[in-house]
Amino acid sequence: MAARTTRVELFFKGRAELRSRVRMLAARGVQAFNLVNKNKGEELELWVQDILEICPEAQICMHYSLKNHKLSQKAGGPDGMFRELEETLDRIESSFNAEAPRVEVLLVSGSGNKKPLDTVECLERLQGDANAHNRVAIGVAFNPYFEDEAEMSEERSRLERKLRTGQVSSVWLQFGADSARLRDSLQWMDSLGDHRPEKLFGSLFLPTKKLIAQQRFRPWNGVFLGEEYLSGPDAATELTLDLLSVYKEFGVEALVEAPGVRSEKDYGILMDLLDQSDRRDGTAARDDHEADIADDECAHEQAARGARGARGARGARGAATEPARKRRRQP
């Protein structure tokens, strides 16, 4: 996985830090970025502009949290929220995507109680909108790691409703540590036929002591890691490599989640992790290839032995019948 195809979620405290971080990453070939919408009133579009000024070739996914764009009934309620979303899509289309689709939107409901307008309802409204924003791709989130069957069923049902609107271009997978659950959900998506997502992105945590300590004592909502992952960096690295193997198997592009890559040290950890993944999968591929060669050689040898045996049998039958033929020729 080359650096230029690595996508990084940006974590920063101000525009100066954002610009510095983008310069550092762009200098190392990173050209795909995610901007998180954590709070109300954030200058998301201004941040997009900052990134594109530094890295004109950048591909940017701007998160849009409906929770952080909530309006009271007096201020417009759900209808006002939907109008704000449409206006945002209009500005992205005209300001950033007029020449090429450089910016997409990840539409999320946001954690907590039910919102007056959620992602499913927004997408269904967009489906019926004659002025569809075809030049702004929209992504949605999906968590494949729910342990409760009812919660997992509900998560899949909501994703299927989102996909059936025809407004979704990509699905963004939550991070977790259970590669079997991940594979099961990706196989389920493959079974959706025409509604299968066009693009898939999967979250990735850098398995550092600091991140593990944070997730142990203040775990993020909806992130299921388990005791093995939280036992330390070595176990967390192995589980992360398992996830990366599944990502590669299903064509999922990795996204390094916030706090992401904030320094040269973080970048080195990321590159080492991706190198380990390539070596592991390369070894597995070589083992499979060598096994195939061995199977072919075995099959060829069996076929050759069979052919030699058949020739020997024909020769023996010929030798046995030859004297009889000669005797019949005598008067």
LODOZA-22259 format. One record per atom (N, C-alpha, C): residue in three letters; x, y, z. Coordinates in steps of 0.1 Angstrom, whole numbers, padded with zeros to 4 digits, always signed. Layout:
BEGIN
ALAXYZ ...
end
This chain:
BEGIN
MET+0009-0012+0000 MET+0000+0000+0000 MET+0009+0012+0000 ALA+0010+0019-0011 ALA+0019+0031-0012 ALA+0013+0043-0005 ALA+0022+0052-0001 ALA+0018+0064+0007 ALA+0007+0072+0000 ARG+0009+0073-0014 ARG-0001+0081-0021 ARG-0015+0076-0021 THR-0017+0063-0017 THR-0030+0058-0016 THR-0035+0057-0002 THR-0027+0062+0007 THR-0031+0062+0021 THR-0039+0074+0024 ARG-0050+0072+0031 ARG-0059+0083+0035 ARG-0058+0086+0050 VAL-0057+0098+0053 VAL-0055+0102+0067 VAL-0066+0112+0072 GLU-0072+0108+0083 GLU-0081+0117+0090 GLU-0073+0128+0098 LEU-0076+0140+0095 LEU-0068+0151+0101 LEU-0074+0155+0115 PHE-0064+0157+0124 PHE-0067+0161+0138 PHE-0059+0173+0141 PHE-0065+0185+0144 PHE-0057+0197+0146 PHE-0065+0207+0155 LYS-0058+0217+0160 LYS-0065+0226+0169 LYS-0067+0240+0163 GLY-0062+0242+0151 GLY-0064+0255+0144 GLY-0060+0254+0130 ARG-0062+0265+0122 ARG-0059+0264+0108 ARG-0044+0263+0105 ALA-0036+0270+0114 ALA-0022+0269+0112 ALA-0016+0255+0114 GLU-0022+0248+0124 GLU-0018+0234+0126 GLU-0023+0225+0114 LEU-0035+0228+0110 LEU-0040+0220+0098 LEU-0031+0222+0086 ARG-0027+0234+0083 ARG-0019+0237+0071 ARG-0005+0230+0073 SER+0001+0231+0085 SER+0013+0224+0087 SER+0013+0209+0086 ARG+0002+0204+0091 ARG+0000+0189+0090 ARG-0001+0185+0075 VAL-0009+0192+0068 VAL-0011+0188+0054 VAL+0002+0189+0046 ARG+0010+0200+0049 ARG+0023+0201+0042 ARG+0032+0189+0045 MET+0032+0185+0058 MET+0041+0174+0062 MET+0036+0161+0054 LEU+0023+0158+0054 LEU+0018+0146+0048 LEU+0019+0147+0033 ALA+0016+0158+0027 ALA+0017+0159+0012 ALA+0031+0157+0007 ALA+0041+0162+0015 ALA+0055+0160+0012 ALA+0059+0145+0011 ARG+0051+0137+0018 ARG+0054+0123+0018 ARG+0045+0115+0009 GLY+0037+0122+0001 GLY+0029+0115-0009 GLY+0015+0112-0005 VAL+0011+0117+0007 VAL-0003+0115+0011 VAL-0012+0126+0004 GLN-0022+0122-0003 GLN-0030+0132-0010 GLN-0045+0130-0008 ALA-0049+0122+0002 ALA-0063+0119+0005 ALA-0065+0122+0020 PHE-0075+0130+0023 PHE-0077+0135+0036 PHE-0092+0134+0040 ASN-0094+0132+0053 ASN-0108+0133+0058 ASN-0108+0144+0069 LEU-0119+0152+0069 LEU-0121+0163+0078 LEU-0133+0159+0087 VAL-0131+0158+0100 VAL-0141+0154+0109 VAL-0149+0166+0114 ASN-0162+0164+0115 ASN-0171+0174+0120 ASN-0175+0171+0134 LYS-0167+0175+0144 LYS-0169+0172+0158 LYS-0178+0181+0166 ASN-0178+0194+0161 ASN-0185+0204+0169 ASN-0194+0213+0160 LYS-0203+0220+0166 LYS-0211+0229+0159 LYS-0203+0241+0154 GLY-0207+0247+0143 GLY-0201+0259+0138 GLY-0187+0258+0133 GLU-0182+0246+0130 GLU-0169+0244+0124 GLU-0168+0249+0110 GLU-0156+0255+0106 GLU-0155+0261+0093 GLU-0150+0250+0083 LEU-0158+0240+0081 LEU-0154+0229+0073 LEU-0149+0233+0059 GLU-0157+0241+0052 GLU-0154+0245+0038 GLU-0141+0253+0038 LEU-0139+0261+0048 LEU-0126+0269+0048 LEU-0115+0260+0050 TRP-0116+0249+0058 TRP-0106+0239+0059 TRP-0103+0232+0046 VAL-0114+0229+0039 VAL-0112+0223+0025 VAL-0104+0232+0017 GLN-0107+0244+0017 GLN-0099+0254+0009 GLN-0085+0254+0012 ASP-0082+0254+0025 ASP-0068+0254+0030 ASP-0060+0242+0025 ILE-0067+0230+0025 ILE-0060+0218+0020 ILE-0057+0219+0005 LEU-0067+0224-0002 LEU-0065+0224-0017 LEU-0055+0235-0021 GLU-0053+0245-0013 GLU-0043+0255-0016 GLU-0029+0249-0015 ILE-0027+0240-0005 ILE-0014+0234-0002 ILE-0012+0222-0012 CYS-0023+0214-0014 CYS-0022+0202-0022 CYS-0034+0202-0032 PRO-0032+0208-0043 PRO-0043+0209-0053 PRO-0048+0196-0058 GLU-0040+0185-0057 GLU-0044+0172-0062 GLU-0052+0164-0052 ALA-0054+0170-0040 ALA-0060+0163-0029 ALA-0074+0158-0032 GLN-0077+0146-0026 GLN-0091+0141-0026 GLN-0095+0143-0011 ILE-0106+0149-0009 ILE-0111+0153+0005 ILE-0124+0147+0007 CYS-0126+0141+0019 CYS-0139+0137+0024 CYS-0143+0146+0036 MET-0153+0154+0034 MET-0157+0163+0045 MET-0169+0157+0052 HIS-0167+0154+0065 HIS-0178+0148+0073 HIS-0188+0159+0076 TYR-0201+0155+0076 TYR-0212+0164+0079 TYR-0221+0157+0089 SER-0220+0161+0101 SER-0228+0155+0112 SER-0241+0163+0114 LEU-0252+0156+0112 LEU-0265+0162+0113 LEU-0267+0166+0128 LYS-0261+0159+0137 LYS-0262+0163+0151 LYS-0257+0177+0153 ASN-0246+0180+0146 ASN-0240+0193+0148 ASN-0245+0204+0139 HIS-0256+0200+0132 HIS-0263+0210+0123 HIS-0278+0210+0127 LYS-0281+0206+0140 LYS-0294+0205+0144 LYS-0300+0219+0146 LEU-0313+0220+0142 LEU-0320+0233+0143 LEU-0333+0231+0152 SER-0336+0241+0160 SER-0348+0240+0167 SER-0360+0242+0158 GLN-0372+0239+0162 GLN-0383+0241+0154 GLN-0385+0255+0150 LYS-0381+0264+0159 LYS-0382+0279+0157 LYS-0373+0283+0146 ALA-0361+0276+0146 ALA-0351+0280+0136 ALA-0352+0273+0122 GLY-0362+0264+0122 GLY-0365+0257+0109 GLY-0367+0242+0110 GLY-0362+0236+0122 GLY-0364+0222+0124 GLY-0358+0213+0113 PRO-0363+0201+0111 PRO-0358+0192+0101 PRO-0358+0198+0087 ASP-0368+0205+0083 ASP-0368+0211+0069 ASP-0356+0221+0068 GLY-0354+0229+0078 GLY-0343+0238+0078 GLY-0329+0231+0077 MET-0328+0220+0085 MET-0316+0212+0084 MET-0313+0207+0071 PHE-0324+0202+0064 PHE-0322+0196+0050 PHE-0318+0207+0041 ARG-0324+0219+0042 ARG-0320+0231+0033 ARG-0306+0234+0035 GLU-0301+0234+0048 GLU-0287+0237+0050 GLU-0278+0227+0043 LEU-0282+0214+0044 LEU-0274+0204+0037 LEU-0273+0206+0022 GLU-0285+0209+0017 GLU-0285+0212+0002 GLU-0277+0224-0002 GLU-0277+0234+0006 GLU-0269+0246+0004 GLU-0254+0243+0005 THR-0251+0234+0014 THR-0237+0230+0015 THR-0232+0222+0003 LEU-0241+0213-0001 LEU-0237+0205-0013 LEU-0236+0214-0026 ASP-0245+0224-0026 ASP-0244+0234-0038 ASP-0231+0241-0038 ARG-0227+0246-0026 ARG-0214+0253-0025 ARG-0202+0244-0028 ILE-0202+0232-0023 ILE-0191+0223-0027 ILE-0191+0220-0042 GLU-0202+0218-0048 GLU-0203+0216-0062 GLU-0197+0228-0070 SER-0201+0240-0066 SER-0197+0251-0074 SER-0183+0256-0071 SER-0179+0255-0058 SER-0166+0260-0054 SER-0154+0250-0055 PHE-0156+0237-0054 PHE-0146+0228-0054 PHE-0146+0217-0065 ASN-0158+0214-0069 ASN-0160+0203-0078 ASN-0164+0207-0092 ALA-0163+0219-0096 ALA-0167+0224-0109 ALA-0159+0218-0120 GLU-0146+0216-0118 GLU-0138+0210-0128 GLU-0135+0195-0126 ALA-0135+0191-0114 ALA-0132+0177-0111 ALA-0138+0174-0097 PRO-0143+0161-0095 PRO-0148+0158-0082 PRO-0138+0156-0071 ARG-0133+0166-0065 ARG-0123+0166-0055 ARG-0128+0164-0041 VAL-0140+0168-0038 VAL-0145+0168-0025 VAL-0158+0160-0024 GLU-0159+0150-0015 GLU-0171+0143-0012 GLU-0176+0146+0002 VAL-0188+0141+0006 VAL-0193+0144+0019 VAL-0197+0130+0025 LEU-0192+0128+0038 LEU-0196+0117+0046 LEU-0207+0122+0055 LEU-0219+0117+0052 LEU-0231+0121+0059 LEU-0234+0112+0071 VAL-0233+0117+0083 VAL-0236+0109+0095 VAL-0246+0115+0104 SER-0254+0107+0111 SER-0264+0112+0120 SER-0258+0118+0132 GLY-0247+0112+0137 GLY-0241+0116+0150 GLY-0246+0107+0161 SER-0238+0106+0171 SER-0241+0097+0182 SER-0251+0103+0191 GLY-0257+0094+0200 GLY-0267+0099+0210 GLY-0281+0096+0206 ASN-0290+0103+0212 ASN-0304+0101+0210 ASN-0308+0103+0195 LYS-0320+0098+0192 LYS-0326+0100+0178 LYS-0326+0115+0174 LYS-0322+0118+0162 LYS-0321+0131+0158 LYS-0335+0135+0151 PRO-0338+0148+0150 PRO-0350+0152+0143 PRO-0349+0149+0128 LEU-0337+0147+0123 LEU-0334+0144+0109 LEU-0322+0135+0108 ASP-0323+0123+0104 ASP-0311+0114+0103 ASP-0307+0112+0089 THR-0296+0104+0088 THR-0290+0102+0075 THR-0300+0095+0065 VAL-0307+0085+0070 VAL-0316+0078+0061 VAL-0326+0087+0055 GLU-0332+0096+0064 GLU-0343+0105+0059 GLU-0337+0115+0050 CYS-0325+0120+0052 CYS-0318+0129+0043 CYS-0317+0123+0029 LEU-0312+0111+0029 LEU-0309+0105+0016 LEU-0322+0102+0009 GLU-0333+0099+0016 GLU-0346+0096+0010 GLU-0351+0109+0004 ARG-0349+0120+0011 ARG-0353+0134+0006 ARG-0345+0137-0007 LEU-0332+0135-0006 LEU-0324+0137-0018 LEU-0328+0129-0030 GLN-0333+0117-0027 GLN-0337+0108-0038 GLN-0349+0114-0045 GLY-0358+0121-0038 GLY-0369+0127-0044 GLY-0367+0141-0049 ASP-0354+0146-0048 ASP-0351+0159-0052 ASP-0348+0160-0067 ALA-0355+0168-0074 ALA-0353+0169-0089 ALA-0339+0175-0091 ASN-0334+0184-0082 ASN-0321+0190-0084 ASN-0310+0182-0076 ALA-0309+0170-0080 ALA-0299+0161-0073 ALA-0285+0166-0075 HIS-0277+0165-0065 HIS-0263+0170-0065 HIS-0254+0159-0070 ASN-0255+0156-0083 ASN-0248+0145-0089 ASN-0233+0146-0089 ARG-0228+0159-0087 ARG-0213+0161-0088 ARG-0207+0161-0074 VAL-0215+0158-0063 VAL-0210+0157-0050 VAL-0213+0143-0045 ALA-0203+0135-0044 ALA-0205+0121-0039 ALA-0208+0121-0024 ILE-0217+0112-0020 ILE-0221+0111-0006 ILE-0217+0097-0001 GLY-0210+0097+0010 GLY-0207+0085+0017 GLY-0215+0083+0030 VAL-0216+0071+0035 VAL-0223+0069+0047 VAL-0215+0059+0056 ALA-0218+0059+0069 ALA-0210+0051+0078 ALA-0217+0038+0081 PHE-0209+0028+0085 PHE-0214+0014+0088 PHE-0205+0008+0098 ASN-0211+0002+0109 ASN-0203-0005+0119 ASN-0206-0020+0118 PRO-0195-0028+0114 PRO-0197-0042+0112 PRO-0195-0050+0125 TYR-0193-0044+0136 TYR-0187-0050+0148 TYR-0197-0052+0159 PHE-0210-0049+0157 PHE-0220-0051+0168 PHE-0220-0066+0172 GLU-0219-0068+0185 GLU-0220-0082+0190 GLU-0234-0087+0192 ASP-0243-0077+0195 ASP-0257-0081+0197 ASP-0264-0083+0183 GLU-0270-0094+0181 GLU-0276-0097+0168 GLU-0287-0087+0163 ALA-0295-0083+0173 ALA-0305-0073+0170 ALA-0299-0060+0165 GLU-0289-0055+0172 GLU-0282-0043+0168 GLU-0276-0044+0154 MET-0270-0056+0152 MET-0263-0058+0139 MET-0273-0058+0128 SER-0285-0065+0130 SER-0295-0065+0120 SER-0301-0051+0117 GLU-0302-0043+0127 GLU-0307-0029+0126 GLU-0297-0021+0118 GLU-0284-0023+0120 GLU-0274-0016+0113 GLU-0274-0019+0098 ARG-0275-0032+0096 ARG-0276-0037+0081 ARG-0288-0032+0074 SER-0299-0032+0082 SER-0312-0027+0076 SER-0311-0012+0072 ARG-0305-0004+0081 ARG-0303+0010+0078 ARG-0294+0012+0067 LEU-0283+0004+0066 LEU-0274+0006+0054 LEU-0281+0003+0041 GLU-0289-0008+0041 GLU-0296-0012+0029 GLU-0306-0001+0025 ARG-0312+0005+0034 ARG-0321+0016+0031 ARG-0314+0028+0025 LYS-0302+0031+0030 LYS-0294+0041+0025 LYS-0290+0038+0011 LEU-0285+0026+0008 LEU-0280+0022-0005 LEU-0291+0022-0015 ARG-0304+0019-0011 ARG-0315+0018-0020 ARG-0319+0031-0025 THR-0315+0042-0019 THR-0319+0056-0024 THR-0311+0059-0036 GLY-0300+0052-0039 GLY-0292+0055-0051 GLY-0284+0068-0049 GLN-0283+0073-0037 GLN-0276+0085-0034 GLN-0262+0083-0028 VAL-0259+0070-0025 VAL-0247+0067-0018 VAL-0236+0062-0027 SER-0224+0068-0027 SER-0213+0065-0035 SER-0202+0056-0027 SER-0202+0057-0014 SER-0192+0050-0007 SER-0197+0047+0007 VAL-0191+0036+0013 VAL-0195+0032+0027 VAL-0182+0032+0035 TRP-0182+0038+0047 TRP-0171+0040+0055 TRP-0173+0032+0068 LEU-0163+0022+0070 LEU-0164+0012+0080 LEU-0158+0017+0093 GLN-0165+0015+0104 GLN-0160+0018+0117 GLN-0148+0009+0120 PHE-0140+0013+0129 PHE-0128+0004+0133 PHE-0133-0006+0144 GLY-0127-0017+0144 GLY-0129-0028+0154 GLY-0118-0038+0153 ALA-0119-0048+0161 ALA-0108-0058+0162 ALA-0112-0072+0158 ASP-0124-0074+0153 ASP-0129-0087+0150 ASP-0129-0089+0135 SER-0119-0095+0129 SER-0118-0096+0115 SER-0129-0106+0109 ALA-0133-0116+0117 ALA-0144-0125+0113 ALA-0157-0117+0111 ARG-0160-0108+0120 ARG-0173-0100+0118 ARG-0171-0091+0106 LEU-0159-0085+0105 LEU-0157-0077+0093 LEU-0159-0084+0080 ARG-0153-0096+0079 ARG-0155-0104+0067 ARG-0169-0107+0064 ASP-0176-0111+0075 ASP-0190-0115+0073 ASP-0199-0103+0068 SER-0196-0091+0073 SER-0204-0080+0068 SER-0200-0076+0053 LEU-0187-0078+0050 LEU-0183-0075+0036 LEU-0189-0085+0027 GLN-0189-0097+0031 GLN-0196-0108+0022 GLN-0211-0105+0021 TRP-0217-0100+0031 TRP-0231-0096+0030 TRP-0233-0084+0020 MET-0224-0075+0021 MET-0225-0063+0011 MET-0223-0069-0003 ASP-0214-0078-0005 ASP-0212-0084-0018 ASP-0225-0090-0024 SER-0234-0095-0014 SER-0246-0102-0019 SER-0257-0092-0022 LEU-0255-0079-0021 LEU-0265-0069-0024 LEU-0268-0066-0038 GLY-0260-0072-0047 GLY-0262-0070-0061 GLY-0260-0056-0066 ASP-0270-0051-0073 ASP-0269-0037-0078 ASP-0268-0026-0067 HIS-0271-0030-0055 HIS-0270-0020-0044 HIS-0257-0021-0037 ARG-0248-0029-0041 ARG-0235-0030-0035 ARG-0228-0017-0036 PRO-0221-0012-0025 PRO-0214+0001-0025 PRO-0204+0001-0036 GLU-0203+0013-0043 GLU-0192+0015-0053 GLU-0178+0015-0047 LYS-0177+0021-0035 LYS-0164+0022-0029 LYS-0165+0019-0014 LEU-0154+0013-0009 LEU-0154+0009+0006 LEU-0142+0015+0012 PHE-0143+0021+0024 PHE-0132+0026+0031 PHE-0133+0020+0045 GLY-0121+0017+0051 GLY-0121+0010+0064 GLY-0112+0018+0074 SER-0117+0020+0085 SER-0109+0028+0095 SER-0097+0019+0100 LEU-0087+0027+0104 LEU-0075+0020+0109 LEU-0069+0029+0121 PHE-0067+0023+0132 PHE-0060+0029+0144 PHE-0045+0026+0143 LEU-0037+0035+0147 LEU-0023+0032+0149 LEU-0022+0025+0163 PRO-0017+0013+0163 PRO-0018+0005+0176 PRO-0007+0009+0186 THR-0007+0022+0191 THR+0003+0027+0200 THR-0002+0025+0214 LYS+0008+0026+0224 LYS+0004+0025+0238 LYS-0005+0036+0242 LYS-0003+0048+0236 LYS-0012+0060+0240 LYS-0026+0057+0235 LEU-0028+0053+0223 LEU-0041+0050+0218 LEU-0048+0039+0225 ILE-0041+0028+0229 ILE-0047+0017+0236 ILE-0051+0022+0250 ALA-0043+0030+0257 ALA-0046+0035+0270 ALA-0059+0043+0269 GLN-0059+0052+0259 GLN-0071+0060+0257 GLN-0084+0052+0255 GLN-0083+0041+0247 GLN-0095+0033+0244 GLN-0099+0024+0256 ARG-0089+0021+0264 ARG-0092+0013+0276 ARG-0099+0021+0287 PHE-0095+0033+0289 PHE-0101+0041+0300 PHE-0112+0051+0295 ARG-0112+0055+0282 ARG-0122+0063+0277 ARG-0126+0059+0263 PRO-0132+0047+0262 PRO-0135+0042+0248 PRO-0145+0050+0241 TRP-0143+0051+0228 TRP-0152+0058+0219 TRP-0165+0051+0217 ASN-0175+0058+0216 ASN-0188+0052+0214 ASN-0188+0044+0201 GLY-0193+0031+0201 GLY-0194+0023+0190 GLY-0181+0016+0185 VAL-0170+0018+0193 VAL-0158+0011+0189 VAL-0156-0001+0198 PHE-0156-0013+0192 PHE-0155-0026+0199 PHE-0141-0032+0196 LEU-0133-0032+0207 LEU-0119-0036+0205 LEU-0116-0049+0212 GLY-0121-0051+0224 GLY-0119-0064+0231 GLY-0106-0064+0239 GLU-0105-0073+0249 GLU-0094-0074+0258 GLU-0081-0077+0251 GLU-0081-0086+0240 GLU-0069-0089+0234 GLU-0063-0077+0227 TYR-0070-0069+0220 TYR-0065-0057+0214 TYR-0059-0048+0225 LEU-0067-0046+0236 LEU-0063-0037+0246 LEU-0052-0042+0255 SER-0047-0054+0253 SER-0037-0060+0261 SER-0023-0053+0258 GLY-0021-0047+0247 GLY-0009-0041+0244 GLY-0006-0039+0229 PRO+0004-0032+0225 PRO+0007-0029+0211 PRO+0010-0041+0203 ASP+0016-0052+0208 ASP+0019-0063+0200 ASP+0007-0071+0196 ALA-0002-0073+0205 ALA-0015-0080+0202 ALA-0023-0071+0193 ALA-0024-0058+0196 ALA-0031-0048+0187 ALA-0026-0048+0173 THR-0013-0049+0172 THR-0007-0048+0158 THR-0011-0061+0150 GLU-0011-0073+0157 GLU-0015-0085+0150 GLU-0029-0084+0145 LEU-0038-0079+0154 LEU-0052-0078+0150 LEU-0054-0068+0139 THR-0046-0057+0139 THR-0047-0047+0129 THR-0043-0053+0116 LEU-0032-0061+0116 LEU-0027-0068+0103 LEU-0038-0077+0098 ASP-0045-0084+0107 ASP-0056-0092+0102 ASP-0067-0084+0095 LEU-0070-0073+0101 LEU-0080-0064+0094 LEU-0075-0059+0081 LEU-0062-0055+0080 LEU-0057-0050+0067 LEU-0058-0061+0056 SER-0055-0074+0060 SER-0056-0085+0051 SER-0071-0086+0045 VAL-0080-0084+0054 VAL-0094-0085+0050 VAL-0098-0073+0041 TYR-0093-0061+0044 TYR-0094-0049+0036 TYR-0089-0052+0022 LYS-0077-0057+0021 LYS-0072-0060+0008 LYS-0080-0070+0000 GLU-0084-0080+0007 GLU-0092-0091+0001 GLU-0105-0086-0006 PHE-0111-0075+0000 PHE-0124-0070-0004 PHE-0123-0056-0011 GLY-0110-0052-0013 GLY-0108-0039-0020 GLY-0112-0027-0012 VAL-0110-0028+0001 VAL-0113-0017+0010 VAL-0101-0008+0012 GLU-0102+0005+0010 GLU-0091+0015+0012 GLU-0091+0019+0026 ALA-0079+0018+0032 ALA-0077+0021+0046 ALA-0077+0037+0049 LEU-0083+0040+0060 LEU-0083+0054+0065 LEU-0077+0054+0079 VAL-0066+0061+0081 VAL-0060+0062+0094 VAL-0068+0073+0102 GLU-0075+0068+0112 GLU-0085+0076+0119 GLU-0077+0086+0129 ALA-0084+0097+0132 ALA-0079+0106+0142 ALA-0077+0099+0155 PRO-0067+0102+0163 PRO-0058+0113+0161 PRO-0049+0112+0149 GLY-0049+0101+0142 GLY-0042+0100+0129 GLY-0027+0102+0129 VAL-0022+0108+0119 VAL-0007+0110+0117 VAL-0004+0125+0120 ARG+0002+0127+0132 ARG+0004+0141+0136 ARG+0019+0145+0136 SER+0028+0135+0134 SER+0042+0138+0135 SER+0050+0128+0126 GLU+0063+0130+0125 GLU+0072+0121+0117 GLU+0071+0107+0124 LYS+0070+0107+0137 LYS+0070+0094+0144 LYS+0057+0086+0141 ASP+0046+0093+0140 ASP+0033+0087+0137 ASP+0034+0081+0122 TYR+0040+0089+0114 TYR+0041+0085+0100 TYR+0050+0073+0099 GLY+0061+0072+0106 GLY+0069+0061+0106 GLY+0062+0048+0111 ILE+0054+0050+0122 ILE+0046+0038+0127 ILE+0036+0033+0116 LEU+0030+0043+0109 LEU+0021+0039+0098 LEU+0028+0031+0087 MET+0039+0037+0083 MET+0046+0030+0072 MET+0051+0016+0076 ASP+0056+0015+0089 ASP+0060+0002+0093 ASP+0049-0008+0094 LEU+0037-0003+0098 LEU+0025-0012+0098 LEU+0021-0017+0084 LEU+0021-0007+0075 LEU+0018-0011+0061 LEU+0028-0020+0055 ASP+0041-0018+0058 ASP+0051-0027+0053 ASP+0050-0041+0059 GLN+0046-0042+0072 GLN+0044-0055+0078 GLN+0032-0062+0071 SER+0022-0054+0068 SER+0010-0060+0061 SER+0014-0065+0047 ASP+0022-0057+0040 ASP+0026-0062+0026 ASP+0035-0074+0027 ARG+0044-0074+0037 ARG+0052-0086+0038 ARG+0044-0098+0042 ARG+0035-0097+0051 ARG+0027-0108+0055 ARG+0018-0113+0044 ASP+0012-0104+0037 ASP+0003-0109+0025 ASP+0012-0113+0014 GLY+0024-0108+0012 GLY+0032-0113+0001 GLY+0037-0127+0004 THR+0040-0130+0017 THR+0044-0143+0021 THR+0033-0153+0019 ALA+0021-0148+0022 ALA+0009-0157+0020 ALA+0007-0160+0006 ALA+0009-0149-0002 ALA+0006-0151-0017 ALA+0017-0161-0023 ARG+0030-0159-0018 ARG+0040-0168-0023 ARG+0037-0182-0019 ASP+0033-0184-0006 ASP+0030-0198-0002 ASP+0019-0204-0010 ASP+0008-0196-0013 ASP-0003-0201-0022 ASP+0003-0204-0035 HIS+0011-0196-0041 HIS+0017-0198-0054 HIS+0025-0210-0055 GLU+0034-0212-0044 GLU+0042-0224-0044 GLU+0034-0236-0042 ALA+0023-0235-0034 ALA+0014-0247-0033 ALA+0008-0251-0046 ASP+0004-0240-0053 ASP-0002-0243-0067 ASP+0008-0250-0076 ILE+0020-0245-0076 ILE+0030-0251-0084 ILE+0033-0266-0080 ALA+0033-0268-0067 ALA+0035-0282-0062 ALA+0024-0291-0066 ASP+0012-0285-0065 ASP+0000-0293-0070 ASP+0001-0296-0085 ASP+0005-0286-0093 ASP+0006-0288-0107 ASP+0016-0299-0110 GLU+0028-0298-0103 GLU+0039-0307-0106 GLU+0034-0322-0102 CYS+0027-0322-0091 CYS+0022-0336-0086 CYS+0012-0341-0097 ALA+0004-0333-0102 ALA-0006-0337-0112 ALA+0001-0342-0124 HIS+0011-0334-0129 HIS+0018-0338-0141 HIS+0026-0351-0139 GLU+0032-0353-0127 GLU+0039-0365-0124 GLU+0029-0377-0124 GLN+0018-0375-0118 GLN+0008-0386-0118 GLN+0003-0390-0132 ALA+0001-0379-0140 ALA-0003-0381-0154 ALA+0008-0389-0162 ALA+0021-0385-0159 ALA+0032-0391-0166 ALA+0033-0406-0162 ARG+0032-0408-0149 ARG+0032-0422-0144 ARG+0021-0430-0151 GLY+0009-0424-0151 GLY-0002-0431-0158 GLY+0001-0434-0172 ALA+0007-0424-0179 ALA+0010-0427-0193 ALA+0020-0438-0195 ARG+0031-0437-0186 ARG+0041-0448-0187 ARG+0035-0461-0184 GLY+0026-0462-0174 GLY+0019-0475-0171 GLY+0011-0480-0182 ALA+0004-0471-0189 ALA-0004-0475-0200 ALA+0004-0480-0212 ARG+0015-0473-0214 ARG+0024-0478-0225 ARG+0030-0492-0222 GLY+0034-0494-0209 GLY+0039-0506-0205 GLY+0029-0518-0206 ALA+0017-0515-0203 ALA+0006-0525-0204 ALA+0004-0529-0218 ARG+0004-0518-0227 ARG+0002-0522-0241 ARG+0013-0530-0246 GLY+0026-0527-0242 GLY+0037-0534-0247 GLY+0037-0549-0242 ALA+0032-0551-0230 ALA+0031-0565-0225 ALA+0021-0573-0232 ARG+0009-0566-0235 ARG-0001-0573-0242 ARG+0004-0577-0256 GLY+0012-0567-0263 GLY+0017-0570-0276 GLY+0026-0582-0276 ALA+0035-0582-0266 ALA+0045-0593-0266 ALA+0038-0607-0264 ALA+0027-0607-0256 ALA+0020-0619-0253 ALA+0013-0625-0265 THR+0008-0616-0274 THR+0000-0621-0286 THR+0009-0623-0298 GLU+0021-0618-0298 GLU+0030-0619-0310 GLU+0032-0634-0314 PRO+0036-0643-0305 PRO+0039-0657-0309 PRO+0027-0664-0315 ALA+0015-0660-0309 ALA+0002-0666-0314 ALA+0000-0662-0329 ARG+0003-0650-0332 ARG+0001-0645-0345 ARG+0011-0653-0355 LYS+0023-0654-0350 LYS+0033-0661-0358 LYS+0029-0676-0361 ARG+0023-0682-0350 ARG+0019-0696-0352 ARG+0008-0697-0362 ARG-0001-0688-0362 ARG-0013-0688-0371 ARG-0008-0687-0385 ARG+0003-0680-0388 ARG+0008-0678-0401 ARG+0014-0691-0407 GLN+0018-0701-0399 GLN+0024-0713-0404 GLN+0014-0722-0410 PRO+0018-0729-0421 PRO+0008-0738-0428 PRO+0005-0750-0420 
end
